[in-house]
């Protein structure tokens, strides 16, 4: 009985710690506000793989046929980014990634986004032992 209680407590604590990985970032408000709205798709995965890369957290919001103000939140996080890569088209930032300060050694954190069309886009949060070069490979290589 005590062993079950301890095991359950450890599992709950692990879930709470991982779930709050991006809570200090402004984009977390995008996930909270729009994650369950019509026209939006929210994907959350913990301790997973994307291609050959191990990720501690993968959280993505894809929206279609819906106007979402991502600029406010992305610009706020951009101010705290330690590395910035953006694609600008006709004077507007349409996609890119921001590398944020790691929460702990070896756990890099990234915000990726794409908003090429006015009412379509994606915001992604990735955390794990993945380098900026690997993020570029993930983004620009064929699956």
N, CA and C atoms as an extended XYZ file, in Angstrom:
429
Properties=species:S:1:pos:R:3:atomname:S:1:resname:S:1:resid:I:1 pbc="F F F"
N         0.812       -1.190        0.000 N   UNK     1
C         0.000        0.000        0.000 CA  UNK     1
C         0.860        1.260        0.000 C   UNK     1
N         1.846        1.302        0.880 N   UNK     2
C         2.728        2.466        0.957 CA  UNK     2
C         3.525        2.604       -0.330 C   UNK     2
N         3.977        1.476       -0.889 N   UNK     3
C         4.725        1.507       -2.145 CA  UNK     3
C         3.881        2.100       -3.266 C   UNK     3
N         2.601        1.749       -3.336 N   UNK     4
C         1.696        2.313       -4.352 CA  UNK     4
C         1.545        3.815       -4.179 C   UNK     4
N         1.412        4.250       -2.938 N   UNK     5
C         1.257        5.672       -2.644 CA  UNK     5
C         2.508        6.452       -3.056 C   UNK     5
N         3.670        5.914       -2.746 N   UNK     6
C         4.931        6.558       -3.119 CA  UNK     6
C         5.067        6.608       -4.641 C   UNK     6
N         4.768        5.502       -5.312 N   UNK     7
C         4.846        5.450       -6.774 CA  UNK     7
C         3.899        6.464       -7.408 C   UNK     7
N         2.675        6.535       -6.919 N   UNK     8
C         1.696        7.487       -7.448 CA  UNK     8
C         2.167        8.921       -7.239 C   UNK     8
N         2.746        9.205       -6.079 N   UNK     9
C         3.245       10.551       -5.782 CA  UNK     9
C         4.384       10.942       -6.724 C   UNK     9
N         5.301       10.009       -6.958 N   UNK    10
C         6.427       10.273       -7.861 CA  UNK    10
C         5.920       10.542       -9.277 C   UNK    10
N         4.973        9.756       -9.743 N   UNK    11
C         4.413        9.949      -11.090 CA  UNK    11
C         3.734       11.307      -11.191 C   UNK    11
N         2.968       11.676      -10.169 N   UNK    12
C         2.288       12.972      -10.184 CA  UNK    12
C         3.289       14.113      -10.168 C   UNK    12
N         4.322       14.017       -9.349 N   UNK    13
C         5.343       15.061       -9.308 CA  UNK    13
C         6.066       15.193      -10.632 C   UNK    13
N         6.393       14.087      -11.271 N   UNK    14
C         7.055       14.120      -12.575 CA  UNK    14
C         6.166       14.808      -13.596 C   UNK    14
N         4.886       14.513      -13.568 N   UNK    15
C         3.950       15.147      -14.489 CA  UNK    15
C         3.841       16.632      -14.265 C   UNK    15
N         3.812       17.063      -13.006 N   UNK    16
C         3.720       18.488      -12.691 CA  UNK    16
C         4.978       19.212      -13.137 C   UNK    16
N         6.140       18.633      -12.885 N   UNK    17
C         7.398       19.259      -13.272 CA  UNK    17
C         7.493       19.416      -14.784 C   UNK    17
N         7.163       18.383      -15.537 N   UNK    18
C         7.249       18.431      -16.992 CA  UNK    18
C         6.185       19.341      -17.574 C   UNK    18
N         4.993       19.313      -17.028 N   UNK    19
C         3.895       20.104      -17.567 CA  UNK    19
C         4.197       21.591      -17.495 C   UNK    19
N         4.949       22.027      -16.512 N   UNK    20
C         5.230       23.440      -16.338 CA  UNK    20
C         6.482       23.915      -17.043 C   UNK    20
N         7.004       23.136      -17.970 N   UNK    21
C         8.277       23.455      -18.608 CA  UNK    21
C         8.284       24.807      -19.299 C   UNK    21
N         7.175       25.196      -19.897 N   UNK    22
C         7.144       26.463      -20.636 CA  UNK    22
C         6.304       27.520      -19.926 C   UNK    22
N         5.936       27.283      -18.678 N   UNK    23
C         5.060       28.212      -17.969 CA  UNK    23
C         5.646       29.603      -17.819 C   UNK    23
N         6.962       29.732      -17.773 N   UNK    24
C         7.570       31.049      -17.631 CA  UNK    24
C         7.649       31.797      -18.963 C   UNK    24
N         7.195       31.182      -20.035 N   UNK    25
C         7.217       31.815      -21.357 CA  UNK    25
C         5.838       32.368      -21.704 C   UNK    25
N         5.828       33.450      -22.456 N   UNK    26
C         4.567       34.080      -22.848 CA  UNK    26
C         3.739       33.215      -23.786 C   UNK    26
N         4.398       32.386      -24.600 N   UNK    27
C         3.636       31.546      -25.523 CA  UNK    27
C         2.754       30.536      -24.809 C   UNK    27
N         3.039       30.280      -23.540 N   UNK    28
C         2.183       29.380      -22.778 CA  UNK    28
C         0.732       29.875      -22.786 C   UNK    28
N         0.560       31.187      -22.824 N   UNK    29
C        -0.794       31.760      -22.876 CA  UNK    29
C        -1.512       31.386      -24.179 C   UNK    29
N        -0.751       31.249      -25.257 N   UNK    30
C        -1.352       30.827      -26.536 CA  UNK    30
C        -1.901       29.416      -26.391 C   UNK    30
N        -1.094       28.516      -25.824 N   UNK    31
C        -1.529       27.134      -25.636 CA  UNK    31
C        -2.748       27.062      -24.713 C   UNK    31
N        -2.712       27.822      -23.620 N   UNK    32
C        -3.822       27.802      -22.669 CA  UNK    32
C        -5.102       28.376      -23.280 C   UNK    32
N        -4.961       29.485      -23.983 N   UNK    33
C        -6.138       30.191      -24.503 CA  UNK    33
C        -6.779       29.488      -25.701 C   UNK    33
N        -5.950       28.996      -26.619 N   UNK    34
C        -6.475       28.472      -27.875 CA  UNK    34
C        -6.392       26.952      -28.016 C   UNK    34
N        -5.800       26.276      -27.066 N   UNK    35
C        -5.569       24.837      -27.179 CA  UNK    35
C        -6.806       23.989      -27.404 C   UNK    35
N        -7.949       24.444      -26.930 N   UNK    36
C        -9.173       23.651      -27.061 CA  UNK    36
C       -10.252       24.399      -27.844 C   UNK    36
N        -9.834       25.395      -28.616 N   UNK    37
C       -10.776       26.184      -29.407 CA  UNK    37
C       -11.039       25.538      -30.764 C   UNK    37
N       -12.177       25.862      -31.342 N   UNK    38
C       -12.518       25.386      -32.681 CA  UNK    38
C       -11.522       25.970      -33.686 C   UNK    38
N       -11.090       25.139      -34.624 N   UNK    39
C       -10.129       25.571      -35.633 CA  UNK    39
C        -8.685       25.438      -35.192 C   UNK    39
N        -8.469       24.886      -33.990 N   UNK    40
C        -7.114       24.717      -33.452 CA  UNK    40
C        -6.874       23.250      -33.100 C   UNK    40
N        -5.627       22.849      -33.239 N   UNK    41
C        -5.236       21.489      -32.859 CA  UNK    41
C        -4.032       21.599      -31.932 C   UNK    41
N        -4.148       21.021      -30.750 N   UNK    42
C        -3.081       21.036      -29.763 CA  UNK    42
C        -2.514       19.633      -29.619 C   UNK    42
N        -1.198       19.522      -29.715 N   UNK    43
C        -0.506       18.243      -29.535 CA  UNK    43
C         0.505       18.433      -28.407 C   UNK    43
N         0.451       17.559      -27.416 N   UNK    44
C         1.386       17.612      -26.294 CA  UNK    44
C         1.976       16.226      -26.110 C   UNK    44
N         3.302       16.149      -26.145 N   UNK    45
C         3.994       14.878      -25.932 CA  UNK    45
C         5.160       15.095      -24.977 C   UNK    45
N         5.385       14.116      -24.116 N   UNK    46
C         6.496       14.154      -23.178 CA  UNK    46
C         7.364       12.917      -23.403 C   UNK    46
N         8.678       13.114      -23.261 N   UNK    47
C         9.634       12.013      -23.413 CA  UNK    47
C         9.364       11.225      -24.687 C   UNK    47
N         9.541       11.888      -25.809 N   UNK    48
C         9.235       11.292      -27.103 CA  UNK    48
C        10.414       11.472      -28.058 C   UNK    48
N        10.253       10.978      -29.254 N   UNK    49
C        11.265       11.141      -30.302 CA  UNK    49
C        10.623       11.763      -31.522 C   UNK    49
N        11.368       12.644      -32.147 N   UNK    50
C        10.972       13.228      -33.423 CA  UNK    50
C        12.157       13.003      -34.339 C   UNK    50
N        11.931       12.172      -35.345 N   UNK    51
C        13.039       11.639      -36.146 CA  UNK    51
C        13.994       10.939      -35.195 C   UNK    51
N        15.267       11.298      -35.236 N   UNK    52
C        16.237       10.626      -34.366 CA  UNK    52
C        16.503       11.402      -33.076 C   UNK    52
N        15.758       12.485      -32.845 N   UNK    53
C        16.021       13.362      -31.707 CA  UNK    53
C        15.097       13.071      -30.532 C   UNK    53
N        15.696       12.965      -29.356 N   UNK    54
C        14.917       12.753      -28.139 CA  UNK    54
C        14.462       14.108      -27.613 C   UNK    54
N        13.180       14.207      -27.282 N   UNK    55
C        12.619       15.449      -26.760 CA  UNK    55
C        11.972       15.183      -25.410 C   UNK    55
N        12.218       16.068      -24.472 N   UNK    56
C        11.564       15.958      -23.172 CA  UNK    56
C        10.126       16.463      -23.270 C   UNK    56
N         9.947       17.572      -24.000 N   UNK    57
C         8.614       18.152      -24.176 CA  UNK    57
C         8.460       18.602      -25.626 C   UNK    57
N         7.320       18.263      -26.218 N   UNK    58
C         6.930       18.758      -27.540 CA  UNK    58
C         5.488       19.229      -27.392 C   UNK    58
N         5.268       20.522      -27.641 N   UNK    59
C         3.920       21.075      -27.518 CA  UNK    59
C         3.682       21.943      -28.745 C   UNK    59
N         2.623       21.634      -29.493 N   UNK    60
C         2.358       22.363      -30.737 CA  UNK    60
C         0.895       22.757      -30.825 C   UNK    60
N         0.672       23.966      -31.302 N   UNK    61
C        -0.675       24.438      -31.600 CA  UNK    61
C        -0.700       24.822      -33.073 C   UNK    61
N        -1.586       24.183      -33.823 N   UNK    62
C        -1.772       24.484      -35.238 CA  UNK    62
C        -3.166       25.071      -35.377 C   UNK    62
N        -3.254       26.191      -36.082 N   UNK    63
C        -4.565       26.814      -36.262 CA  UNK    63
C        -4.823       27.093      -37.732 C   UNK    63
N        -6.092       26.927      -38.131 N   UNK    64
C        -6.524       27.167      -39.506 CA  UNK    64
C        -7.852       27.900      -39.483 C   UNK    64
N        -8.021       28.775      -40.448 N   UNK    65
C        -9.264       29.538      -40.582 CA  UNK    65
C        -9.622       30.260      -39.291 C   UNK    65
N        -8.591       30.800      -38.647 N   UNK    66
C        -8.798       31.473      -37.371 CA  UNK    66
C        -7.724       32.525      -37.161 C   UNK    66
N        -8.118       33.711      -36.801 N   UNK    67
C        -7.151       34.779      -36.533 CA  UNK    67
C        -6.742       34.710      -35.067 C   UNK    67
N        -5.470       34.499      -34.846 N   UNK    68
C        -4.923       34.414      -33.494 CA  UNK    68
C        -3.781       35.419      -33.385 C   UNK    68
N        -3.782       36.182      -32.306 N   UNK    69
C        -2.718       37.157      -32.078 CA  UNK    69
C        -1.524       36.466      -31.427 C   UNK    69
N        -0.638       35.941      -32.248 N   UNK    70
C         0.572       35.313      -31.721 CA  UNK    70
C         1.695       36.333      -31.558 C   UNK    70
N         1.632       37.431      -32.311 N   UNK    71
C         2.716       38.420      -32.311 CA  UNK    71
C         3.018       38.971      -30.922 C   UNK    71
N         1.987       39.299      -30.167 N   UNK    72
C         2.178       39.869      -28.836 CA  UNK    72
C         3.016       38.945      -27.970 C   UNK    72
N         2.669       37.676      -27.963 N   UNK    73
C         3.348       36.702      -27.107 CA  UNK    73
C         4.739       36.347      -27.646 C   UNK    73
N         4.837       36.180      -28.961 N   UNK    74
C         6.134       35.869      -29.556 CA  UNK    74
C         7.127       37.018      -29.359 C   UNK    74
N         6.671       38.246      -29.541 N   UNK    75
C         7.559       39.400      -29.359 CA  UNK    75
C         8.035       39.527      -27.914 C   UNK    75
N         7.174       39.210      -26.967 N   UNK    76
C         7.566       39.256      -25.556 CA  UNK    76
C         8.644       38.208      -25.266 C   UNK    76
N         8.483       37.003      -25.805 N   UNK    77
C         9.494       35.962      -25.603 CA  UNK    77
C        10.767       36.256      -26.392 C   UNK    77
N        10.623       36.898      -27.535 N   UNK    78
C        11.783       37.240      -28.364 CA  UNK    78
C        12.785       38.085      -27.585 C   UNK    78
N        12.288       38.962      -26.724 N   UNK    79
C        13.149       39.847      -25.927 CA  UNK    79
C        14.076       39.073      -25.001 C   UNK    79
N        13.671       37.870      -24.613 N   UNK    80
C        14.471       37.047      -23.699 CA  UNK    80
C        15.215       35.916      -24.392 C   UNK    80
N        15.120       35.840      -25.709 N   UNK    81
C        15.773       34.761      -26.455 CA  UNK    81
C        17.289       34.950      -26.462 C   UNK    81
N        18.010       33.832      -26.424 N   UNK    82
C        19.467       33.907      -26.507 CA  UNK    82
C        19.951       33.656      -27.933 C   UNK    82
N        19.066       33.159      -28.788 N   UNK    83
C        19.386       32.970      -30.206 CA  UNK    83
C        18.094       33.152      -30.995 C   UNK    83
N        18.188       33.918      -32.079 N   UNK    84
C        17.008       34.233      -32.884 CA  UNK    84
C        17.289       33.921      -34.347 C   UNK    84
N        16.372       33.175      -34.971 N   UNK    85
C        16.429       32.917      -36.415 CA  UNK    85
C        15.030       33.189      -36.948 C   UNK    85
N        14.936       34.103      -37.915 N   UNK    86
C        13.628       34.481      -38.451 CA  UNK    86
C        13.664       34.575      -39.966 C   UNK    86
N        12.513       34.329      -40.572 N   UNK    87
C        12.317       34.532      -41.998 CA  UNK    87
C        11.365       35.712      -42.133 C   UNK    87
N        11.809       36.746      -42.861 N   UNK    88
C        11.005       37.952      -43.043 CA  UNK    88
C        10.600       38.031      -44.513 C   UNK    88
N         9.305       38.226      -44.759 N   UNK    89
C         8.769       38.330      -46.113 CA  UNK    89
C         7.949       39.615      -46.202 C   UNK    89
N         8.317       40.481      -47.134 N   UNK    90
C         7.632       41.769      -47.299 CA  UNK    90
C         7.542       42.551      -45.993 C   UNK    90
N         8.612       42.531      -45.215 N   UNK    91
C         8.667       43.298      -43.977 CA  UNK    91
C         7.991       42.648      -42.780 C   UNK    91
N         7.419       41.444      -42.947 N   UNK    92
C         6.753       40.763      -41.839 CA  UNK    92
C         7.488       39.467      -41.498 C   UNK    92
N         7.661       39.229      -40.219 N   UNK    93
C         8.261       37.976      -39.773 CA  UNK    93
C         7.221       36.876      -39.945 C   UNK    93
N         7.535       35.883      -40.775 N   UNK    94
C         6.564       34.836      -41.087 CA  UNK    94
C         6.892       33.484      -40.457 C   UNK    94
N         8.145       33.284      -40.075 N   UNK    95
C         8.509       32.039      -39.407 CA  UNK    95
C         9.865       32.199      -38.747 C   UNK    95
N        10.184       31.234      -37.890 N   UNK    96
C        11.486       31.270      -37.246 CA  UNK    96
C        11.509       30.457      -35.981 C   UNK    96
N        12.611       30.623      -35.255 N   UNK    97
C        12.702       30.000      -33.940 CA  UNK    97
C        13.494       30.887      -33.006 C   UNK    97
N        13.161       30.778      -31.734 N   UNK    98
C        13.870       31.472      -30.666 CA  UNK    98
C        14.394       30.414      -29.702 C   UNK    98
N        15.671       30.489      -29.437 N   UNK    99
C        16.249       29.613      -28.422 CA  UNK    99
C        16.186       30.373      -27.106 C   UNK    99
N        15.542       29.781      -26.138 N   UNK   100
C        15.378       30.423      -24.849 CA  UNK   100
C        16.441       29.908      -23.883 C   UNK   100
N        16.618       30.618      -22.787 N   UNK   101
C        17.586       30.203      -21.779 CA  UNK   101
C        17.159       28.845      -21.220 C   UNK   101
N        18.085       27.879      -21.160 N   UNK   102
C        17.736       26.553      -20.615 CA  UNK   102
C        17.322       26.655      -19.151 C   UNK   102
N        16.368       25.833      -18.757 N   UNK   103
C        15.958       25.802      -17.350 CA  UNK   103
C        16.993       25.049      -16.525 C   UNK   103
N        17.622       24.065      -17.125 N   UNK   104
C        18.675       23.320      -16.453 CA  UNK   104
C        19.683       22.861      -17.500 C   UNK   104
N        20.855       22.490      -17.047 N   UNK   105
C        21.943       22.083      -17.939 CA  UNK   105
C        21.522       20.959      -18.870 C   UNK   105
N        21.771       21.136      -20.158 N   UNK   106
C        21.501       20.099      -21.144 CA  UNK   106
C        20.073       20.060      -21.661 C   UNK   106
N        19.205       20.936      -21.168 N   UNK   107
C        17.814       20.973      -21.639 CA  UNK   107
C        17.570       22.294      -22.354 C   UNK   107
N        17.844       22.292      -23.646 N   UNK   108
C        17.600       23.493      -24.431 CA  UNK   108
C        16.106       23.661      -24.665 C   UNK   108
N        15.686       24.922      -24.816 N   UNK   109
C        14.270       25.230      -25.009 CA  UNK   109
C        14.128       26.104      -26.256 C   UNK   109
N        13.153       25.760      -27.097 N   UNK   110
C        12.952       26.474      -28.351 CA  UNK   110
C        11.479       26.813      -28.545 C   UNK   110
N        11.257       27.964      -29.132 N   UNK   111
C         9.937       28.349      -29.616 CA  UNK   111
C        10.060       28.411      -31.129 C   UNK   111
N         9.264       27.643      -31.826 N   UNK   112
C         9.230       27.669      -33.289 CA  UNK   112
C         7.867       28.185      -33.709 C   UNK   112
N         7.822       28.899      -34.810 N   UNK   113
C         6.532       29.416      -35.256 CA  UNK   113
C         6.513       29.600      -36.767 C   UNK   113
N         5.321       29.563      -37.294 N   UNK   114
C         5.087       29.811      -38.707 CA  UNK   114
C         3.728       30.482      -38.825 C   UNK   114
N         3.681       31.577      -39.559 N   UNK   115
C         2.417       32.287      -39.771 CA  UNK   115
C         2.455       32.936      -41.155 C   UNK   115
N         2.627       32.095      -42.150 N   UNK   116
C         2.757       32.556      -43.530 CA  UNK   116
C         1.452       33.164      -44.033 C   UNK   116
N         0.336       32.553      -43.639 N   UNK   117
C        -0.976       33.060      -44.040 CA  UNK   117
C        -1.641       33.732      -42.851 C   UNK   117
N        -2.506       34.699      -43.132 N   UNK   118
C        -3.097       35.508      -42.064 CA  UNK   118
C        -3.897       34.687      -41.050 C   UNK   118
N        -4.617       33.684      -41.499 N   UNK   119
C        -5.471       32.915      -40.601 CA  UNK   119
C        -5.009       31.477      -40.411 C   UNK   119
N        -3.735       31.206      -40.686 N   UNK   120
C        -3.170       29.872      -40.503 CA  UNK   120
C        -1.775       29.990      -39.920 C   UNK   120
N        -1.431       29.053      -39.066 N   UNK   121
C        -0.087       29.073      -38.512 CA  UNK   121
C         0.130       27.984      -37.491 C   UNK   121
N         1.305       28.045      -36.874 N   UNK   122
C         1.661       27.071      -35.854 CA  UNK   122
C         2.635       27.703      -34.870 C   UNK   122
N         2.505       27.295      -33.621 N   UNK   123
C         3.439       27.675      -32.569 CA  UNK   123
C         3.848       26.375      -31.889 C   UNK   123
N         5.159       26.175      -31.756 N   UNK   124
C         5.678       24.922      -31.202 CA  UNK   124
C         6.674       25.233      -30.096 C   UNK   124
N         6.602       24.475      -29.025 N   UNK   125
C         7.579       24.549      -27.949 CA  UNK   125
C         8.282       23.203      -27.863 C   UNK   125
N         9.619       23.245      -27.876 N   UNK   126
C        10.415       22.017      -27.776 CA  UNK   126
C        11.423       22.193      -26.657 C   UNK   126
N        11.563       21.155      -25.856 N   UNK   127
C        12.557       21.154      -24.787 CA  UNK   127
C        13.278       19.817      -24.798 C   UNK   127
N        14.596       19.876      -24.708 N   UNK   128
C        15.366       18.642      -24.652 CA  UNK   128
C        16.811       18.854      -25.024 C   UNK   128
N        17.577       17.773      -25.057 N   UNK   129
C        19.005       17.855      -25.375 CA  UNK   129
C        19.227       17.936      -26.888 C   UNK   129
N        18.722       18.987      -27.495 N   UNK   130
C        18.797       19.154      -28.945 CA  UNK   130
C        19.478       20.491      -29.253 C   UNK   130
N        20.431       20.462      -30.166 N   UNK   131
C        21.223       21.655      -30.474 CA  UNK   131
C        20.510       22.547      -31.494 C   UNK   131
N        20.927       23.801      -31.603 N   UNK   132
C        20.350       24.682      -32.627 CA  UNK   132
C        20.523       24.125      -34.047 C   UNK   132
N        21.652       23.484      -34.323 N   UNK   133
C        21.859       22.870      -35.642 CA  UNK   133
C        20.847       21.753      -35.894 C   UNK   133
N        20.557       20.979      -34.858 N   UNK   134
C        19.580       19.902      -34.995 CA  UNK   134
C        18.170       20.460      -35.202 C   UNK   134
N        17.863       21.572      -34.578 N   UNK   135
C        16.555       22.215      -34.797 CA  UNK   135
C        16.425       22.613      -36.260 C   UNK   135
N        17.486       23.171      -36.835 N   UNK   136
C        17.462       23.563      -38.246 CA  UNK   136
C        17.281       22.331      -39.142 C   UNK   136
N        17.947       21.236      -38.802 N   UNK   137
C        17.796       20.005      -39.571 CA  UNK   137
C        16.355       19.484      -39.502 C   UNK   137
N        15.772       19.556      -38.299 N   UNK   138
C        14.378       19.128      -38.136 CA  UNK   138
C        13.432       19.966      -38.987 C   UNK   138
N        13.678       21.258      -38.993 N   UNK   139
C        12.767       22.182      -39.685 CA  UNK   139
C        12.898       22.125      -41.204 C   UNK   139
N        14.086       21.879      -41.697 N   UNK   140
C        14.313       22.025      -43.135 CA  UNK   140
C        14.707       20.747      -43.842 C   UNK   140
N        14.482       19.593      -43.216 N   UNK   141
C        14.734       18.343      -43.917 CA  UNK   141
C        13.411       17.632      -44.143 C   UNK   141
N        13.358       16.834      -45.188 N   UNK   142
C        12.135       16.085      -45.511 CA  UNK   142
C        11.942       14.953      -44.518 C   UNK   142
N        10.689       14.681      -44.174 N   UNK   143
C        10.390       13.593      -43.232 CA  UNK   143
C        10.427       12.311      -43.960 C   UNK   143
